[in-house]
Amino acid sequence: MPVSAEGRDAALLRAEAILAEQQVVDKAYRCLDTMRDSARAIFAPVIGTGVGTPQALTERDIAVRTGLRRLADLDIGDTALCFGRIDYQVQTVLEEKASPGKSAPAISGTPAISGVEPAGENSQAGGGLAENGQAGGGLAENGQLHIGRIAVWDENQDPVVVDWRAPVAEPFYRATPNDPMGLVMRRHLEIEGRRVTDLQDEHLAPEPARAGTGSAPGQGSGDATGRGGLEDGPATGQVHECGFDPDTPPEDLDALLEPEIVGREALLGALRRSRSGWLGDIVATVQRSQDAIIRAPLPGVLVVQGGPGTGKTAVALHRAAYLLYTHRFPLERQGMLVLGPNPIFMRYIERVLPSLGENGVTLSTVAGCYGLSRPRATEPPALAALKGDIRMARVIERAIRDRERRLIRPVNVKVGSVQVTLTPEMSERIVRAARKRQGTHNERRRLVERAVLRELISRYEQRFGQIILAQQERRIAAIAGSPLDAPAESNESEEHNDRTSYEGISVGEVPYGRLDADLRTIADDGQASAREAAAGSRERYAREQMSRDLALRRALDRMWPRLSAEELLRDLFGAPALLASAGNGILTEEEQSLLYRPRSPSTDEVPWTAADMALLDEARALLGDRASKRGSRRKPAGSEEETGQGARGRAREDWPRRYGHIIVDEAQDCSPMDLRMIGRRSLNGSATLVGDLAQAAGTKAYGTWNEIIGFMAPGKPWRMEELDVNYRTPELVMSFATPVLRAAFPELSPPRSVRRGTKPPEVIDVTSGGMESATVLEEASPDGSPHDLLAVVAEQATRISGQQGGAAGGVAAVIVPPSLLEPVAGAIEASGTRAWVAGSTGATGTGPLGSDGQSLLVCPADLAKGLEFDLVIVVEPAAIAEELPGGERALYVALTRTTGALLVIHASALPASLAGSAVPSAL
């Protein structure tokens, strides 16, 4: 078909625009390479130098750390450096040039060792871009700014790419035709590697404001019509009309139903891409509502409520990057902690922050933030729910108090040949007094020891004081009145006479040798000073004798033992008597029996579970360090991760590390005890909680976010933002899953889906041999045996794995109830299909999903939270709802993990909520 002259002109303009943007991208990468060379130059001259003054060595270490940190900040992997451009109205630029003091879009920061550093407390540098692009002056003369992942400067320190977090870049995410924020056009770049492959423009200004841009007559706003315009740059000022490809699938045209979508073409392009084994960033397609949350103020607790596919996780991670950029000074020192529900999820999100130029954030599971022990076993949901119950805080407190106890029988302590007695009444009085003092249990052990020694020394003095005092006064008088060089023989003779003068008193009780030495040094001070020295000498002698007494040490360990959290819980759960005492009036007898497990010989052999970590943390907070002493200084927290060897390698006095800001993903799955543990990691109460009450699949189902805040930050103010647009799950799938949501949480409404979808969910009933769907794939055997269920699942898994293993890539998942994980994985493996099998304590496979040719994940429904896949098979929905604590909520999670097709396979009857829902039809 012949191409019209108008079409040829449009194609030429498009090619010229792409070429112009390619030149900018090439320059940006050249400047980035130069910045990396400069970072290496910081430490290259000092590498290998190991001699010099202490100051020189310190300066060397600082240079190395600074250079390496700068290199890490500039490492964005293989992601695109620049992804967009914004054009301000020429009138805005002229006004800025005429009135430099007038408020205008501001760019944050100036070039510094760590990149574009925020200026001032709120990182708002005054003014916009100067005519030469310099920060702090007016806008550039052509009003154009390129937006990218990190700030890039040229050799003149002029910005080539502006960091997406800078205030001047905010209109890229916020501007709409109704509120253009001074923009006339927004451009999204499609880049593969370092090559610009395509671009889409959105014209935002009203017709009069855009008249000067050379828009074609009658051309409307890109957001109003869904069509973008294309400028070829400031040279020609011509605009080419480019709308949706006529071959675009109908599901993508449905995005026009959402008027607040920013950068529709770029967003839909991202949604059409196949998934990978890692979560990708959304920095190029952040929407208005998401950007408002990302840029929300730092102080206080921010709650983000959002349904499936609303981008909660991506928003939380981008918020982490934004806060580190905007509040670099406090947060770089205080640290930031990002918590997720399980190791599979943490591996899934691990690439997002590095792709945004941030590498200093601590990532950990909720259980992993305890850090001093690791879970290595699983337990029934009922037991995990009990351990997560807030009542366990009282049980642990009482268990510690039970270990602070009076003696049952008297303890005799020998001081030389003299015997004193520590009675039960004395021990009770000492324990009662120690309980009233401040400090942790282990810190107060020192108080107990001192009190016991004071009591025993007092008794020692009362019992033999008069005899010893008379004997010592005679010697004091003799020594004070004799020459300092008196013959030793006379002293020995007198000493012999003193020893034999008092029946039952041994020489060890009256330490003459030490006493003589002390007295000779102070003989001139008179009788009073000598008597004081003698008293001190007696007390030191008695204290030394008592500290070596094995019976007394055992008595102290019984009265007030030094304990680690692991020792306390091992003993508590391993002794029914201790459980009964600590749980009396708090736990039922059945609950106490449920907590019991045989006592392990050592704490290293205890099969700790994920739910135990919060209990260990609670105990550790009350006990303190096992070797701690009252008043010991706590060292400044380092930057090690809270999981793995980093936490265990630090001095225990540093535990727990507290952070300037904490982000908790899937916060609704945290138990009350988990939330208490998280709250102890907060330095100042600043946190972001992300989740969806309707997807709560943890041990406790919360009715409101206020309950969650009450456990983590009681009494602290908080605010909530809601995300209600679903960018992941097609409407056909959401309609299928909505009855399950209604049954699980009637108060919540499902998010609005951006895409309609082209294929309805398919349901295979193994027992009937049919499929409730517009398309019949295969008939199953009618007897409904487990073997037939596994055979059908394996067959369908092989089919979808083959679809995802092609050139288009992508990943698929088979989501199963925990009881079917091994049978389903075994059946798929027997069919010859490679799969990555995720278990409750880890995963099998040679690398992350999608990394070694593995395009299929088999996982239990409780580990699918937060993940997304191109195709999903859900096996036995009824069993998922029955086996997992979340019930219908866990099933709702499993049904909403797909970005495309959903297949449900079952042999048992479907849950009532799902059985009553008609399978949607493709539109």
NORTA-V875014 format. One record per residue. N is the residue number from 1. OMEGA is omega as a letter, one per 30 degrees, with the letter a starting at -180 (* if undefined). Layout:
BEGIN
n:N omega:OMEGA
n:N omega:OMEGA
END
This chain:
BEGIN
n:1 omega:a
n:2 omega:l
n:3 omega:a
n:4 omega:l
n:5 omega:l
n:6 omega:l
n:7 omega:l
n:8 omega:l
n:9 omega:l
n:10 omega:l
n:11 omega:l
n:12 omega:l
n:13 omega:l
n:14 omega:l
n:15 omega:l
n:16 omega:l
n:17 omega:l
n:18 omega:l
n:19 omega:l
n:20 omega:l
n:21 omega:l
n:22 omega:l
n:23 omega:l
n:24 omega:a
n:25 omega:l
n:26 omega:l
n:27 omega:a
n:28 omega:l
n:29 omega:l
n:30 omega:l
n:31 omega:l
n:32 omega:l
n:33 omega:l
n:34 omega:l
n:35 omega:l
n:36 omega:l
n:37 omega:l
n:38 omega:l
n:39 omega:l
n:40 omega:a
n:41 omega:l
n:42 omega:a
n:43 omega:a
n:44 omega:a
n:45 omega:a
n:46 omega:l
n:47 omega:l
n:48 omega:l
n:49 omega:a
n:50 omega:a
n:51 omega:l
n:52 omega:l
n:53 omega:l
n:54 omega:l
n:55 omega:l
n:56 omega:l
n:57 omega:l
n:58 omega:l
n:59 omega:l
n:60 omega:a
n:61 omega:l
n:62 omega:l
n:63 omega:a
n:64 omega:a
n:65 omega:a
n:66 omega:a
n:67 omega:l
n:68 omega:l
n:69 omega:l
n:70 omega:l
n:71 omega:l
n:72 omega:l
n:73 omega:a
n:74 omega:a
n:75 omega:l
n:76 omega:l
n:77 omega:a
n:78 omega:l
n:79 omega:a
n:80 omega:l
n:81 omega:a
n:82 omega:a
n:83 omega:a
n:84 omega:l
n:85 omega:l
n:86 omega:l
n:87 omega:l
n:88 omega:l
n:89 omega:l
n:90 omega:l
n:91 omega:l
n:92 omega:l
n:93 omega:a
n:94 omega:l
n:95 omega:l
n:96 omega:l
n:97 omega:a
n:98 omega:a
n:99 omega:a
n:100 omega:a
n:101 omega:a
n:102 omega:l
n:103 omega:a
n:104 omega:l
n:105 omega:a
n:106 omega:l
n:107 omega:a
n:108 omega:l
n:109 omega:l
n:110 omega:a
n:111 omega:a
n:112 omega:a
n:113 omega:l
n:114 omega:l
n:115 omega:l
n:116 omega:a
n:117 omega:l
n:118 omega:l
n:119 omega:l
n:120 omega:a
n:121 omega:a
n:122 omega:l
n:123 omega:l
n:124 omega:l
n:125 omega:a
n:126 omega:l
n:127 omega:l
n:128 omega:l
n:129 omega:l
n:130 omega:a
n:131 omega:l
n:132 omega:l
n:133 omega:a
n:134 omega:l
n:135 omega:l
n:136 omega:l
n:137 omega:l
n:138 omega:l
n:139 omega:l
n:140 omega:a
n:141 omega:l
n:142 omega:l
n:143 omega:a
n:144 omega:l
n:145 omega:l
n:146 omega:a
n:147 omega:a
n:148 omega:a
n:149 omega:l
n:150 omega:l
n:151 omega:l
n:152 omega:a
n:153 omega:l
n:154 omega:a
n:155 omega:l
n:156 omega:a
n:157 omega:l
n:158 omega:a
n:159 omega:l
n:160 omega:l
n:161 omega:l
n:162 omega:l
n:163 omega:a
n:164 omega:a
n:165 omega:a
n:166 omega:l
n:167 omega:a
n:168 omega:l
n:169 omega:a
n:170 omega:l
n:171 omega:l
n:172 omega:a
n:173 omega:a
n:174 omega:a
n:175 omega:l
n:176 omega:l
n:177 omega:l
n:178 omega:l
n:179 omega:a
n:180 omega:l
n:181 omega:l
n:182 omega:a
n:183 omega:l
n:184 omega:a
n:185 omega:l
n:186 omega:a
n:187 omega:l
n:188 omega:a
n:189 omega:l
n:190 omega:a
n:191 omega:l
n:192 omega:a
n:193 omega:l
n:194 omega:a
n:195 omega:l
n:196 omega:a
n:197 omega:a
n:198 omega:l
n:199 omega:l
n:200 omega:a
n:201 omega:l
n:202 omega:l
n:203 omega:a
n:204 omega:a
n:205 omega:l
n:206 omega:a
n:207 omega:a
n:208 omega:a
n:209 omega:a
n:210 omega:a
n:211 omega:a
n:212 omega:a
n:213 omega:l
n:214 omega:l
n:215 omega:l
n:216 omega:a
n:217 omega:l
n:218 omega:a
n:219 omega:a
n:220 omega:l
n:221 omega:l
n:222 omega:a
n:223 omega:a
n:224 omega:a
n:225 omega:a
n:226 omega:l
n:227 omega:l
n:228 omega:l
n:229 omega:a
n:230 omega:l
n:231 omega:l
n:232 omega:l
n:233 omega:a
n:234 omega:a
n:235 omega:a
n:236 omega:a
n:237 omega:l
n:238 omega:a
n:239 omega:l
n:240 omega:l
n:241 omega:l
n:242 omega:a
n:243 omega:l
n:244 omega:l
n:245 omega:a
n:246 omega:l
n:247 omega:a
n:248 omega:a
n:249 omega:a
n:250 omega:a
n:251 omega:a
n:252 omega:l
n:253 omega:l
n:254 omega:l
n:255 omega:l
n:256 omega:l
n:257 omega:a
n:258 omega:a
n:259 omega:a
n:260 omega:l
n:261 omega:l
n:262 omega:l
n:263 omega:a
n:264 omega:a
n:265 omega:l
n:266 omega:l
n:267 omega:a
n:268 omega:l
n:269 omega:l
n:270 omega:a
n:271 omega:a
n:272 omega:a
n:273 omega:l
n:274 omega:l
n:275 omega:l
n:276 omega:l
n:277 omega:a
n:278 omega:l
n:279 omega:l
n:280 omega:l
n:281 omega:l
n:282 omega:a
n:283 omega:a
n:284 omega:a
n:285 omega:l
n:286 omega:a
n:287 omega:a
n:288 omega:a
n:289 omega:l
n:290 omega:a
n:291 omega:l
n:292 omega:l
n:293 omega:a
n:294 omega:a
n:295 omega:l
n:296 omega:a
n:297 omega:a
n:298 omega:a
n:299 omega:l
n:300 omega:a
n:301 omega:l
n:302 omega:l
n:303 omega:l
n:304 omega:l
n:305 omega:a
n:306 omega:a
n:307 omega:a
n:308 omega:l
n:309 omega:a
n:310 omega:l
n:311 omega:a
n:312 omega:a
n:313 omega:l
n:314 omega:l
n:315 omega:a
n:316 omega:a
n:317 omega:l
n:318 omega:l
n:319 omega:l
n:320 omega:l
n:321 omega:a
n:322 omega:a
n:323 omega:l
n:324 omega:l
n:325 omega:a
n:326 omega:a
n:327 omega:a
n:328 omega:a
n:329 omega:a
n:330 omega:a
n:331 omega:l
n:332 omega:l
n:333 omega:a
n:334 omega:l
n:335 omega:l
n:336 omega:a
n:337 omega:l
n:338 omega:a
n:339 omega:l
n:340 omega:a
n:341 omega:a
n:342 omega:a
n:343 omega:l
n:344 omega:l
n:345 omega:a
n:346 omega:l
n:347 omega:a
n:348 omega:a
n:349 omega:a
n:350 omega:a
n:351 omega:a
n:352 omega:a
n:353 omega:l
n:354 omega:l
n:355 omega:l
n:356 omega:l
n:357 omega:a
n:358 omega:a
n:359 omega:a
n:360 omega:a
n:361 omega:l
n:362 omega:l
n:363 omega:a
n:364 omega:l
n:365 omega:l
n:366 omega:l
n:367 omega:a
n:368 omega:a
n:369 omega:l
n:370 omega:l
n:371 omega:a
n:372 omega:l
n:373 omega:a
n:374 omega:l
n:375 omega:l
n:376 omega:l
n:377 omega:l
n:378 omega:a
n:379 omega:l
n:380 omega:l
n:381 omega:a
n:382 omega:l
n:383 omega:l
n:384 omega:l
n:385 omega:l
n:386 omega:l
n:387 omega:l
n:388 omega:a
n:389 omega:a
n:390 omega:l
n:391 omega:a
n:392 omega:l
n:393 omega:l
n:394 omega:l
n:395 omega:a
n:396 omega:l
n:397 omega:l
n:398 omega:l
n:399 omega:l
n:400 omega:l
n:401 omega:l
n:402 omega:l
n:403 omega:l
n:404 omega:a
n:405 omega:l
n:406 omega:l
n:407 omega:l
n:408 omega:a
n:409 omega:a
n:410 omega:l
n:411 omega:l
n:412 omega:a
n:413 omega:a
n:414 omega:l
n:415 omega:a
n:416 omega:l
n:417 omega:a
n:418 omega:a
n:419 omega:l
n:420 omega:a
n:421 omega:l
n:422 omega:a
n:423 omega:l
n:424 omega:l
n:425 omega:l
n:426 omega:a
n:427 omega:l
n:428 omega:l
n:429 omega:a
n:430 omega:a
n:431 omega:a
n:432 omega:l
n:433 omega:a
n:434 omega:l
n:435 omega:a
n:436 omega:a
n:437 omega:l
n:438 omega:l
n:439 omega:l
n:440 omega:a
n:441 omega:a
n:442 omega:l
n:443 omega:a
n:444 omega:l
n:445 omega:l
n:446 omega:l
n:447 omega:l
n:448 omega:l
n:449 omega:a
n:450 omega:a
n:451 omega:l
n:452 omega:a
n:453 omega:l
n:454 omega:l
n:455 omega:a
n:456 omega:l
n:457 omega:l
n:458 omega:l
n:459 omega:l
n:460 omega:l
n:461 omega:a
n:462 omega:a
n:463 omega:a
n:464 omega:a
n:465 omega:a
n:466 omega:a
n:467 omega:a
n:468 omega:a
n:469 omega:l
n:470 omega:l
n:471 omega:a
n:472 omega:l
n:473 omega:l
n:474 omega:a
n:475 omega:l
n:476 omega:a
n:477 omega:a
n:478 omega:a
n:479 omega:a
n:480 omega:a
n:481 omega:a
n:482 omega:l
n:483 omega:a
n:484 omega:a
n:485 omega:l
n:486 omega:a
n:487 omega:a
n:488 omega:a
n:489 omega:a
n:490 omega:l
n:491 omega:a
n:492 omega:a
n:493 omega:a
n:494 omega:l
n:495 omega:l
n:496 omega:l
n:497 omega:l
n:498 omega:a
n:499 omega:a
n:500 omega:a
n:501 omega:a
n:502 omega:a
n:503 omega:l
n:504 omega:a
n:505 omega:a
n:506 omega:l
n:507 omega:a
n:508 omega:a
n:509 omega:a
n:510 omega:a
n:511 omega:a
n:512 omega:a
n:513 omega:l
n:514 omega:a
n:515 omega:l
n:516 omega:a
n:517 omega:l
n:518 omega:a
n:519 omega:a
n:520 omega:a
n:521 omega:a
n:522 omega:a
n:523 omega:a
n:524 omega:a
n:525 omega:l
n:526 omega:a
n:527 omega:a
n:528 omega:a
n:529 omega:l
n:530 omega:l
n:531 omega:l
n:532 omega:l
n:533 omega:l
n:534 omega:l
n:535 omega:l
n:536 omega:l
n:537 omega:l
n:538 omega:a
n:539 omega:l
n:540 omega:l
n:541 omega:a
n:542 omega:a
n:543 omega:l
n:544 omega:a
n:545 omega:a
n:546 omega:a
n:547 omega:l
n:548 omega:a
n:549 omega:a
n:550 omega:a
n:551 omega:l
n:552 omega:l
n:553 omega:l
n:554 omega:l
n:555 omega:l
n:556 omega:l
n:557 omega:l
n:558 omega:a
n:559 omega:a
n:560 omega:a
n:561 omega:l
n:562 omega:a
n:563 omega:l
n:564 omega:l
n:565 omega:l
n:566 omega:l
n:567 omega:a
n:568 omega:a
n:569 omega:l
n:570 omega:a
n:571 omega:a
n:572 omega:a
n:573 omega:a
n:574 omega:a
n:575 omega:l
n:576 omega:l
n:577 omega:l
n:578 omega:l
n:579 omega:a
n:580 omega:a
n:581 omega:a
n:582 omega:a
n:583 omega:a
n:584 omega:a
n:585 omega:l
n:586 omega:a
n:587 omega:l
n:588 omega:l
n:589 omega:l
n:590 omega:l
n:591 omega:l
n:592 omega:l
n:593 omega:a
n:594 omega:a
n:595 omega:a
n:596 omega:l
n:597 omega:a
n:598 omega:a
n:599 omega:l
n:600 omega:a
n:601 omega:l
n:602 omega:a
n:603 omega:l
n:604 omega:a
n:605 omega:a
n:606 omega:l
n:607 omega:a
n:608 omega:l
n:609 omega:l
n:610 omega:l
n:611 omega:l
n:612 omega:a
n:613 omega:l
n:614 omega:l
n:615 omega:l
n:616 omega:l
n:617 omega:l
n:618 omega:l
n:619 omega:a
n:620 omega:l
n:621 omega:l
n:622 omega:a
n:623 omega:a
n:624 omega:a
n:625 omega:a
n:626 omega:a
n:627 omega:a
n:628 omega:l
n:629 omega:a
n:630 omega:l
n:631 omega:l
n:632 omega:a
n:633 omega:l
n:634 omega:a
n:635 omega:l
n:636 omega:a
n:637 omega:l
n:638 omega:a
n:639 omega:a
n:640 omega:l
n:641 omega:a
n:642 omega:l
n:643 omega:l
n:644 omega:a
n:645 omega:a
n:646 omega:a
n:647 omega:a
n:648 omega:a
n:649 omega:a
n:650 omega:l
n:651 omega:a
n:652 omega:l
n:653 omega:a
n:654 omega:a
n:655 omega:f
n:656 omega:l
n:657 omega:l
n:658 omega:a
n:659 omega:l
n:660 omega:l
n:661 omega:l
n:662 omega:l
n:663 omega:a
n:664 omega:l
n:665 omega:a
n:666 omega:a
n:667 omega:a
n:668 omega:l
n:669 omega:a
n:670 omega:l
n:671 omega:l
n:672 omega:l
n:673 omega:l
n:674 omega:a
n:675 omega:l
n:676 omega:l
n:677 omega:l
n:678 omega:a
n:679 omega:l
n:680 omega:l
n:681 omega:a
n:682 omega:a
n:683 omega:a
n:684 omega:l
n:685 omega:l
n:686 omega:a
n:687 omega:l
n:688 omega:l
n:689 omega:a
n:690 omega:l
n:691 omega:a
n:692 omega:a
n:693 omega:a
n:694 omega:l
n:695 omega:a
n:696 omega:a
n:697 omega:l
n:698 omega:a
n:699 omega:l
n:700 omega:l
n:701 omega:a
n:702 omega:l
n:703 omega:a
n:704 omega:l
n:705 omega:l
n:706 omega:l
n:707 omega:a
n:708 omega:l
n:709 omega:a
n:710 omega:l
n:711 omega:a
n:712 omega:a
n:713 omega:a
n:714 omega:l
n:715 omega:a
n:716 omega:l
n:717 omega:l
n:718 omega:l
n:719 omega:a
n:720 omega:l
n:721 omega:a
n:722 omega:l
n:723 omega:a
n:724 omega:l
n:725 omega:a
n:726 omega:a
n:727 omega:a
n:728 omega:a
n:729 omega:l
n:730 omega:a
n:731 omega:l
n:732 omega:l
n:733 omega:l
n:734 omega:l
n:735 omega:l
n:736 omega:a
n:737 omega:a
n:738 omega:l
n:739 omega:l
n:740 omega:l
n:741 omega:a
n:742 omega:l
n:743 omega:a
n:744 omega:a
n:745 omega:a
n:746 omega:a
n:747 omega:a
n:748 omega:l
n:749 omega:l
n:750 omega:l
n:751 omega:l
n:752 omega:a
n:753 omega:l
n:754 omega:a
n:755 omega:l
n:756 omega:a
n:757 omega:a
n:758 omega:a
n:759 omega:a
n:760 omega:l
n:761 omega:l
n:762 omega:a
n:763 omega:l
n:764 omega:l
n:765 omega:a
n:766 omega:a
n:767 omega:a
n:768 omega:a
n:769 omega:a
n:770 omega:l
n:771 omega:l
n:772 omega:a
n:773 omega:l
n:774 omega:a
n:775 omega:l
n:776 omega:a
n:777 omega:a
n:778 omega:l
n:779 omega:l
n:780 omega:l
n:781 omega:a
n:782 omega:a
n:783 omega:l
n:784 omega:l
n:785 omega:l
n:786 omega:l
n:787 omega:a
n:788 omega:l
n:789 omega:a
n:790 omega:a
n:791 omega:l
n:792 omega:l
n:793 omega:a
n:794 omega:a
n:795 omega:a
n:796 omega:l
n:797 omega:l
n:798 omega:a
n:799 omega:a
n:800 omega:l
n:801 omega:l
n:802 omega:l
n:803 omega:a
n:804 omega:a
n:805 omega:a
n:806 omega:a
n:807 omega:a
n:808 omega:a
n:809 omega:l
n:810 omega:a
n:811 omega:l
n:812 omega:a
n:813 omega:l
n:814 omega:a
n:815 omega:a
n:816 omega:l
n:817 omega:a
n:818 omega:a
n:819 omega:a
n:820 omega:a
n:821 omega:a
n:822 omega:l
n:823 omega:a
n:824 omega:l
n:825 omega:l
n:826 omega:l
n:827 omega:l
n:828 omega:l
n:829 omega:l
n:830 omega:l
n:831 omega:l
n:832 omega:a
n:833 omega:l
n:834 omega:a
n:835 omega:l
n:836 omega:a
n:837 omega:a
n:838 omega:l
n:839 omega:a
n:840 omega:l
n:841 omega:l
n:842 omega:a
n:843 omega:l
n:844 omega:a
n:845 omega:a
n:846 omega:l
n:847 omega:l
n:848 omega:a
n:849 omega:l
n:850 omega:a
n:851 omega:a
n:852 omega:a
n:853 omega:a
n:854 omega:a
n:855 omega:a
n:856 omega:l
n:857 omega:l
n:858 omega:a
n:859 omega:l
n:860 omega:a
n:861 omega:a
n:862 omega:l
n:863 omega:a
n:864 omega:a
n:865 omega:l
n:866 omega:a
n:867 omega:l
n:868 omega:a
n:869 omega:l
n:870 omega:l
n:871 omega:a
n:872 omega:l
n:873 omega:l
n:874 omega:a
n:875 omega:l
n:876 omega:a
n:877 omega:a
n:878 omega:l
n:879 omega:l
n:880 omega:a
n:881 omega:a
n:882 omega:a
n:883 omega:a
n:884 omega:a
n:885 omega:a
n:886 omega:l
n:887 omega:a
n:888 omega:l
n:889 omega:l
n:890 omega:l
n:891 omega:l
n:892 omega:l
n:893 omega:a
n:894 omega:a
n:895 omega:a
n:896 omega:l
n:897 omega:a
n:898 omega:l
n:899 omega:a
n:900 omega:a
n:901 omega:l
n:902 omega:l
n:903 omega:l
n:904 omega:l
n:905 omega:a
n:906 omega:l
n:907 omega:l
n:908 omega:l
n:909 omega:l
n:910 omega:l
n:911 omega:a
n:912 omega:a
n:913 omega:a
n:914 omega:a
n:915 omega:a
n:916 omega:a
n:917 omega:l
n:918 omega:l
n:919 omega:a
n:920 omega:l
n:921 omega:l
n:922 omega:a
n:923 omega:*
END
